[in-house]
Amino acid sequence: MGHKSTDPSLVRTMMERCAAHGFSPFHVRSSSMGYIYNRIWAAIKREALLTAAEGAGTPEEIDAIFRDVLKTRKGPFELMDIVGLDVVLDIEQHYAAARRDIPEEPRSYLASYLENGHLGVKSGQGFYRYDSSPSMLPASHQEIASTTAT
């Protein structure tokens, strides 16, 4: 993402160099909080959190839907556990401070986990329970051998 005074040739150069190094660059064409992927991911995780907060589905069920329907390796709750629920809440608070249309329920739902010390993988407990091995990440429902939903 450039700025209104960024020389367009610099953007082209960065896109080319990133691609040459094996990255998949995407040009953000206007000012955007969170770039393109992060904005889309924010909406997905926020709706997943709201769905669970309202009791429509559990984190385990929502993750299973993502894996089954979208054929993803991990669902949104598994990914949030990896990122860290404290980090996810901080990001959500940042979006809420900048935008008036962000519902409170997803942040309250996350806060209830943090109040119990459940930060995700790094604390051994988040939406899922993890064994003491730092490499224990739930890759799919079947691979969550010693990991269970809370």
C-alpha positions as CSV (number, residue, x, y, z in Angstrom):
1,M,0.0,0.0,0.0
2,G,1.4,3.3,-1.0
3,H,0.5,6.8,-0.2
4,K,-1.0,9.5,-2.4
5,S,2.5,10.8,-3.0
6,T,4.1,7.4,-3.6
7,D,5.8,7.2,-7.0
8,P,3.8,4.4,-8.9
9,S,7.1,3.0,-10.2
10,L,8.1,2.2,-6.6
11,V,4.9,0.1,-6.2
12,R,5.7,-1.8,-9.5
13,T,9.3,-2.4,-8.4
14,M,8.2,-3.7,-5.0
15,M,5.6,-6.0,-6.7
16,E,8.2,-7.4,-9.0
17,R,10.9,-7.8,-6.4
18,C,8.5,-9.5,-4.0
19,A,7.5,-11.9,-6.7
20,A,11.1,-12.6,-7.6
21,H,11.7,-13.7,-4.0
22,G,8.8,-16.1,-4.1
23,F,6.1,-14.0,-2.4
24,S,2.7,-13.4,-3.8
25,P,2.3,-9.6,-3.6
26,F,-1.0,-7.9,-3.8
27,H,-1.4,-4.1,-4.4
28,V,-3.6,-2.4,-1.9
29,R,-4.9,0.5,-4.1
30,S,-6.3,2.8,-1.4
31,S,-5.7,3.4,2.3
32,S,-7.0,0.4,4.2
33,M,-6.9,-0.6,7.8
34,G,-5.5,-4.1,7.9
35,Y,-4.7,-4.5,4.1
36,I,-6.9,-6.8,2.0
37,Y,-6.6,-10.3,3.5
38,N,-6.6,-9.0,7.1
39,R,-9.9,-7.1,6.5
40,I,-11.5,-10.2,5.1
41,W,-10.1,-12.4,7.8
42,A,-11.4,-9.9,10.5
43,A,-14.9,-10.2,9.1
44,I,-14.7,-14.0,9.1
45,K,-13.4,-14.3,12.7
46,R,-15.8,-11.6,14.0
47,E,-18.8,-13.5,12.6
48,A,-17.4,-16.8,13.9
49,L,-17.0,-15.3,17.3
50,L,-20.5,-13.7,17.2
51,T,-22.0,-17.0,16.1
52,A,-20.5,-18.8,19.1
53,A,-21.3,-15.9,21.4
54,E,-25.0,-16.2,20.4
55,G,-24.9,-19.9,21.0
56,A,-25.8,-20.8,17.4
57,G,-22.7,-23.1,17.2
58,T,-19.7,-24.1,19.2
59,P,-16.1,-23.3,18.2
60,E,-15.6,-27.0,17.4
61,E,-18.7,-27.1,15.2
62,I,-17.8,-23.9,13.4
63,D,-14.3,-25.1,12.7
64,A,-15.7,-28.4,11.4
65,I,-17.9,-26.5,9.0
66,F,-14.9,-24.6,7.7
67,R,-12.8,-27.8,7.3
68,D,-15.7,-29.7,5.7
69,V,-17.3,-27.1,3.4
70,L,-14.3,-24.8,2.6
71,K,-11.7,-27.6,2.7
72,T,-9.4,-25.5,5.0
73,R,-6.8,-27.2,7.1
74,K,-7.9,-25.2,10.2
75,G,-11.0,-23.4,11.2
76,P,-11.2,-19.9,12.5
77,F,-11.1,-20.8,16.2
78,E,-8.1,-23.1,15.7
79,L,-6.4,-20.2,13.9
80,M,-7.3,-17.7,16.6
81,D,-5.8,-20.1,19.2
82,I,-2.6,-20.1,17.3
83,V,-2.5,-16.3,17.0
84,G,-3.3,-15.9,20.6
85,L,-6.7,-14.8,22.0
86,D,-5.1,-11.7,23.6
87,V,-3.8,-10.6,20.3
88,V,-7.1,-11.3,18.6
89,L,-8.9,-9.2,21.2
90,D,-6.4,-6.4,20.8
91,I,-6.9,-6.4,17.0
92,E,-10.7,-6.4,17.5
93,Q,-10.5,-3.5,19.9
94,H,-8.5,-1.6,17.3
95,Y,-11.1,-2.1,14.6
96,A,-13.9,-1.2,17.1
97,A,-12.1,2.1,18.0
98,A,-11.9,3.0,14.3
99,R,-15.3,1.9,13.1
100,R,-18.7,2.3,14.7
101,D,-20.3,-0.8,13.1
102,I,-18.3,-3.4,15.0
103,P,-20.5,-5.4,17.4
104,E,-19.4,-5.7,21.1
105,E,-20.4,-9.4,21.5
106,P,-17.3,-10.9,19.8
107,R,-15.0,-8.8,22.1
108,S,-17.0,-9.8,25.2
109,Y,-16.9,-13.4,24.2
110,L,-13.1,-13.3,23.7
111,A,-12.7,-11.4,27.0
112,S,-14.4,-14.2,28.9
113,Y,-11.6,-16.6,27.7
114,L,-8.9,-14.1,28.7
115,E,-10.4,-13.6,32.2
116,N,-9.8,-17.4,32.7
117,G,-6.2,-17.2,31.5
118,H,-7.1,-18.9,28.2
119,L,-4.9,-17.4,25.6
120,G,-4.8,-20.3,23.1
121,V,-1.8,-22.5,22.2
122,K,0.7,-20.3,24.2
123,S,-1.2,-20.9,27.5
124,G,-2.2,-24.5,26.7
125,Q,-5.9,-23.5,26.7
126,G,-8.0,-21.4,24.4
127,F,-11.0,-22.5,22.5
128,Y,-9.2,-25.9,22.6
129,R,-7.1,-27.6,25.2
130,Y,-3.5,-28.3,24.2
131,D,-1.0,-30.7,25.7
132,S,2.3,-29.4,27.0
133,S,4.1,-29.7,23.7
134,P,4.5,-26.3,22.0
135,S,4.2,-28.0,18.6
136,M,0.7,-29.4,19.5
137,L,-1.5,-27.5,17.0
138,P,-4.9,-28.9,15.9
139,A,-4.4,-29.5,12.1
140,S,-7.8,-31.1,11.6
141,H,-10.6,-32.6,13.8
142,Q,-9.0,-36.1,13.5
143,E,-5.5,-34.8,14.4
144,I,-6.7,-33.3,17.7
145,A,-5.8,-36.4,19.6
146,S,-5.0,-34.8,23.0
147,T,-6.8,-31.6,22.2
148,T,-10.5,-31.1,23.0
149,A,-12.9,-28.2,22.6
150,T,-13.8,-26.3,25.8
